Structures are given as structure tokens and as C-alpha cells.
Amino acid sequence: MRFPDFEMERMQSAWEHRVRYDLSESGVEAQTLAEAARDLDALGGTRLGYASGTGRDVTRSLVAEFHEGATAENVLITTGTSEANFLALATLIEPGDEVIVVMPNYMQLHGIARGLGARVREVWLREEDGWRLDRDALRAAIGPRTKAVCVCQPNNPTGQVLTRDDVRAIVAAASAHGAWIIADEVYRGAERDENESPSFSGASDRVIVTGGLSKVYGLPGLRIGWLVAPAERVTRAWEMKDYTTIAPATLSELLAEIALSRRPALLKRARFLVNERWPILERWAATHSRALHWTEPRAGAICFFSYTWPVESIAFSDALIKGYSTMVVPGAHFSAERHLRIGFGMSPATLRSGLAAIDRLVTSLG
Ligand SMILES: Cc1ncc(COP(=O)(O)O)c(C=O)c1O
């Protein structure tokens, strides 16, 4: 089993604590421990033994509440959305299976599928159509050999959202061939308006939804995620989890319960932050309107720009890191050359300084 390099995560892992202005981050600004705990003293008596392998019933029920048709037995608490994605595919895919990935996409499911020996087929959202799904292309791609269709809803890197009709069309096409849907919904709840993105949960009996606290809730450091699926899939994932992380981190799970029981307040916080900070990025982009093209993001704290500057995206991001201590994600990491993903969920001061650094790099390109 050989996994391809996960290029974006390799870059972020190497640089996110070394650059001064990290605009590669895709979630909203992180909460402090005191904010997350509400009452820090109350945690003092927690005994730091192993947590329950599946996650506690109370945590599972809190997650089930915002997944249509789910109860606690349909939920496995994981170490981040990352582990949920890994377990979802690793318990489903055999070498030679076909996996469809709706692109562009956070490349984790894509890389895991290839690592497991699957053949990956890409179906691209249409950039010229505001990154909308081409339903005909998707229907044409799914066939009897398709084991799973992977989608990111809302989408990373574009910040766009599949409509209810898109969700229905994907479910119908997958069901017609008995294929599973793996929907990474880690950005669901970070919409800029109050309409939560349509979820795949409950849409058929072959759906696995993954998510976590890293983006919307501002708690990536807790490393808490979940997998929501038919009970038999949860059991399979739990069995494999014996080999990966055994159980969630006890303290993180307690803080997760606090966050999940305050879900409406934390979604409001996320909405406030993305709406406060998107205009900063949008105003900056407008000053480069001859070189940049973009579709306004609907969810998440990221925008995916195409550009006409005379440099490839990896050279651009390398120059930005090494010359200006600033990081954005090169489009090449999403197989989309001449694009950049720029985050806007960080503090306005960091965002403005990082954008000023990009200005200086662009000026130097002549
Ligand atoms: C779509 C998507 N899924 C999963 C992850 C990883 O999430 P977590 O920190 O919960 O493991 C990310 C992080 O960028 C992401 O963008």
C-alpha cells in the first residue's frame, strides 16, 4: 500500500508554524481553551483514562441531532474528519475498485483511494458556470464498477455549495449502480447566509457523511471528527479504528460535547467571522481585477482564484513563503494550475498583512 504525497498537507505541515502570515488556513479563527471550555475549573476533576472507542453516547447523540435519520448508533467519533475519511474508504475499497471524486476537492479521499489501489475518475465542477456540478457528466461517469462517489459539501477549495437538486441527482445516479456516497461535510455550517447546505445524510442507505470541529467551530486543535453511516458501516470503521487511534482523546471529547451543545451559537460565530472578513479579501481582489477571476464563496473561509500572473502556482507560493513569510495554497495542489486558494478566516491584521505581501510579490513579477 503506497499513498501518494498529500501535497497541500505536506506544505502546511512544513510551514504553517514557520510563516508569519498563514493564509492557507480554511476554517475560522480558532477559539481559545478558555472560550471552548466555558468553565475551565469544571474540567479539573476529569480522569484522563481511555475514552470509549466509539465515542460516548452523549457525543454521538449530539452529532446525530444534525444528521437526518441518524441516532447515536449511526455515529463514530474520530480523530478529526481526516480519520473519519480514512476509515470510511479503507473499510469499503478493494484494489481495482473504481472511485469517482468530484473535483476540485480536498485531496485526501482522492489520495487514500489511490493508496488503496482504486482507480480514481474525476468529475470536475464547471468553473465557467460558477463551479456548478455538471449532472450529466456525473451520471455518465458512474457505472457498474463504481464503488464510491466522493464529494465535498460545501466544497473545498471553491467554497461553493451543491443544491438540493444536485444532491438528489448524485444520490439517484449512485443508487442506480449500488455505489456508496462519501460526503465530506466538514464545512457545513460555515455558510455566509443562514441556509445550511443540503446534507447527504439520510438521502439513501448507502451514504457515509464525515465532518468535524476543525472549520466551523474553530477547534482544529481538538482533533475531533465523526463518521455518520448505517450501523453496520460504523461497526466496520470502529473495528479498523482499533488499529489507528483506539479512541478519541478524552479531554478533546469533553470539549467537543460543550461545543456541540452550543452548536447554534458557534455557527453564528462562524457566520459573523466569514462575513466580517470576506469583504477584506474581496476588496483586495478588486484591486487586481485584471489578473484575478473568482466566484464569490458561499461557505467556508476560502476563495479559489484563477490568475493571469506569469508564474506557475507552486513557484508563486514558494516565492511567497520564502521571500515574504506568507502562505497560500497553490492551485496545483488541487490539480488546477494557475489558481490560488486564499483563506480569510484568520485575524484581519494577519489577513491584511498577508495580502500586502502578495501585492509585493506581484509587483516584483513586473
Ligand atoms: C474537506 C476537508 N476535509 C477534512 C479536512 C481535515 O479535517 P480535520 O482537521 O477535521 O481532520 C479538511 C481540512 O482542511 C478539509 O478541508
The ligand as an SDF file (V2000), in Angstrom:
LIG
                    3D

 16 16  0  0  0  0  0  0  0  0999 V2000
  -12.6780   18.9450    3.1510 C   0  0  0  0  0  0  0  0  0  0  0  0
  -11.8010   18.6670    4.3210 C   0  0  0  0  0  0  0  0  0  0  0  0
  -11.9340   17.5040    4.9580 N   0  0  0  0  0  0  0  0  0  0  0  0
  -11.1730   17.2070    6.0180 C   0  0  0  0  0  0  0  0  0  0  0  0
  -10.2180   18.0850    6.4880 C   0  0  0  0  0  0  0  0  0  0  0  0
   -9.4140   17.7180    7.6870 C   0  0  0  0  0  0  0  0  0  0  0  0
  -10.2040   17.9960    8.8050 O   0  0  0  0  0  0  0  0  0  0  0  0
   -9.8080   17.6280   10.3000 P   0  0  0  0  0  0  0  0  0  0  0  0
   -8.9450   18.7340   10.8140 O   0  0  0  0  0  0  0  0  0  0  0  0
  -11.1470   17.5980   10.9900 O   0  0  0  0  0  0  0  0  0  0  0  0
   -9.1290   16.3220   10.3000 O   0  0  0  0  0  0  0  0  0  0  0  0
  -10.0310   19.3160    5.8460 C   0  0  0  0  0  0  0  0  0  0  0  0
   -9.0020   20.2570    6.3070 C   0  0  0  0  0  0  0  0  0  0  0  0
   -8.6110   21.1740    5.6240 O   0  0  0  0  0  0  0  0  0  0  0  0
  -10.8480   19.6120    4.7370 C   0  0  0  0  0  0  0  0  0  0  0  0
  -10.7300   20.7620    4.0780 O   0  0  0  0  0  0  0  0  0  0  0  0
  1  2  1  0
  2  3  1  0
  2 15  2  0
  3  4  2  0
  4  5  1  0
  5  6  1  0
  5 12  2  0
  6  7  1  0
  7  8  1  0
  8  9  2  0
  8 10  1  0
  8 11  1  0
 12 13  1  0
 12 15  1  0
 13 14  2  0
 15 16  1  0
M  END
$$$$
